[in-house]
Structure formats: C-alpha cells, structure tokens
C-alpha cells in the first residue's frame, strides 16, 4: 500500500507529461514586467476609473437634473476606485515578484 502515489502526485505527473508532449515547459513563471509597462498600467487603471466615474456622474446629472452634484460624486467615486485599482495591481505585482531580501538598503534620513 505504501508504493501507491496519492491522487495529487498522479495529477501533477499527468500535467507534466501533457506539457512535455505539447512542447511546453511545466513552469508557469513569467519574466517580470518592465517598469514602463507597469507605470502605463497604473496610469491607465487610474485614468479609466476617473473617466468612468465622471461619465456616470454626468449621466446622472443629465437625467436627474442635479447638476453639478452627480459629476462631483462621480469624480470622487472614480478617484476612490482608481486608488483601489492601483493598490490591487501593485500588491499583485509585489506578490508575483517579491523584493530581494539581500538587496542593499538605502539609508534613511535617520541613519
């Protein structure tokens, strides 16, 4: 009974054999994004959230006739959504590419 593989090991073995037959590598790690692509993604996420919030606020103003309060509320909600999106993208990037613990430290003003 000790010579049998658990189901998880057999499944991993099957995945490796299928990937090898397809000519793929079994590792799914991708090289880290460049700093420029990450900056463009931050800007795009933030700008799109503000634009969508402003358009929804303007639409609410148009139909409810509450000008300019719908636009103001839409801009505030779009700004908040943009900040949440940027934090989400940054945390996902940091989780996928952790910083090197052996990297040299930059001195603070207190040092």
C-alpha positions as CSV (number, residue, x, y, z in Angstrom):
1,X,0.0,0.0,0.0
2,X,2.9,2.4,0.6
3,X,4.0,2.2,-3.1
4,X,0.9,3.9,-4.4
5,X,1.0,7.6,-5.3
6,X,-1.5,10.0,-3.8
7,X,-4.0,11.5,-6.3
8,X,-2.3,14.9,-6.2
9,X,1.1,13.4,-7.3
10,X,-0.5,11.5,-10.1
11,X,-2.3,14.6,-11.3
12,X,0.9,16.6,-11.2
13,X,2.7,13.8,-13.1
14,X,-0.1,13.8,-15.7
15,X,0.2,17.6,-16.1
16,X,3.9,17.4,-16.6
17,X,3.6,14.7,-19.2
18,X,0.9,16.6,-21.1
19,X,3.0,19.8,-21.0
20,X,6.0,17.8,-22.2
21,X,4.0,16.3,-25.1
22,X,2.8,19.7,-26.1
23,X,6.3,21.1,-26.1
24,X,5.6,23.5,-23.2
25,X,7.6,23.9,-20.1
26,X,5.9,23.0,-16.8
27,X,6.9,26.2,-15.1
28,X,4.3,29.0,-15.4
29,X,6.6,31.8,-14.2
30,X,6.8,34.8,-16.5
31,X,9.5,37.4,-16.5
32,X,8.6,40.5,-14.5
33,X,7.0,43.3,-16.3
34,X,9.2,46.3,-17.2
35,X,8.8,49.5,-15.1
36,X,7.4,51.4,-18.1
37,X,4.6,48.8,-18.7
38,X,3.8,48.8,-15.0
39,X,3.6,52.6,-15.0
40,X,1.4,52.7,-18.1
41,X,-0.9,50.1,-16.4
42,X,-1.1,52.3,-13.3
43,X,-2.0,55.3,-15.3
44,X,-4.5,53.5,-17.4
45,X,-6.3,52.0,-14.5
46,X,-6.4,55.3,-12.6
47,X,-7.5,57.3,-15.6
48,X,-10.1,54.9,-16.7
49,X,-11.7,54.7,-13.3
50,X,-11.9,58.6,-13.0
51,X,-13.3,58.8,-16.6
52,X,-16.0,56.2,-16.0
53,X,-16.9,57.8,-12.7
54,X,-17.2,61.2,-14.3
55,X,-19.3,59.9,-17.2
56,X,-21.6,58.1,-14.8
57,X,-21.9,61.3,-12.7
58,X,-22.6,63.4,-15.8
59,X,-25.2,60.9,-16.9
60,X,-26.9,61.1,-13.5
61,X,-26.9,64.9,-13.7
62,X,-28.4,64.8,-17.2
63,X,-31.3,62.5,-16.2
64,X,-31.9,63.6,-12.6
65,X,-31.1,67.4,-13.2
66,X,-28.9,67.7,-10.1
67,X,-26.0,69.5,-11.8
68,X,-23.1,69.6,-10.7
69,X,-23.5,67.2,-7.8
70,X,-23.7,64.0,-9.8
71,X,-20.5,64.9,-11.6
72,X,-18.7,65.7,-8.3
73,X,-19.9,62.5,-6.7
74,X,-18.8,60.5,-9.8
75,X,-15.4,62.1,-9.8
76,X,-14.9,61.3,-6.1
77,X,-16.1,57.7,-6.6
78,X,-13.9,57.3,-9.7
79,X,-10.9,58.6,-7.8
80,X,-11.5,56.1,-4.9
81,X,-12.0,53.3,-7.4
82,X,-8.7,54.3,-9.2
83,X,-6.8,54.2,-5.9
84,X,-8.2,50.8,-5.1
85,X,-7.3,49.5,-8.5
86,X,-3.7,50.8,-8.2
87,X,-3.3,49.2,-4.8
88,X,-4.7,45.9,-6.2
89,X,-2.3,45.9,-9.2
90,X,0.7,46.9,-7.0
91,X,0.0,44.2,-4.5
92,X,-0.4,41.6,-7.2
93,X,2.9,42.7,-8.8
94,X,4.7,42.5,-5.4
95,X,3.2,39.1,-4.7
96,X,4.4,37.8,-8.1
97,X,7.8,39.5,-7.9
98,X,8.9,39.7,-4.2
99,X,11.8,42.0,-3.5
100,X,15.3,40.6,-2.9
101,X,15.9,40.4,0.9
102,X,19.7,40.6,0.2
103,X,19.4,43.8,-1.8
104,X,21.4,46.8,-0.4
105,X,19.5,49.1,1.9
106,X,19.0,52.7,1.0
107,X,19.8,54.8,4.1
108,X,17.1,56.9,5.7
109,X,17.5,60.4,7.0
110,X,17.7,59.0,10.5
111,X,20.8,56.8,9.6
